[in-house]
Amino acid sequence: MKLLRFGVVLTVLNLVLLAILLAHGYSAGAESVPPVLRGRALEIVDDKGRTRASISVEPPVTMEGRAYPETVLLRLTDPKNGPVVKITASDEGSVIGLSDDAEGGVQIHSTKQKGNFVRVVDRDGKEKIVKP
């Protein structure tokens, strides 16, 4: 009789503990996925370790006497590590650049200083600018 009473008491205690755990919402499964990934830069590499895509915040720089503001840069590269797609955004505006891994390419500009235009350069270096 004592053994039966002990079994009932133990079962009731287990049920109470289960109810408390369920009320608090504890899960025995894997952690949930965080809603935001934060960092200073992100790089995606291929199976050989070469960076194929990157997102970074470039600091302000001065090159050839011209000051460039802080810029967010998305760069996609081909297997030879040449940039094929570049998208930039800064206080001055944004630019999308597409290249054919040679000297040619297309740039779409939307900037405060230069305005909106498309710049096309063929493989021979011949340039054409289209403005609205």
Secondary structure, 3 states (H helix, E strand, C coil): CHHHHHHHHHHHHHHHHHHHHHHHCCCCCCCCCCCCCCCCEEEEECCCCCEEEEEEEECCEEECCEEECCEEEEEEECCCCCEEEEEEEECCEEEEEEECCCCCEEEEEEECCCEEEEEEECCCCCEEEECC
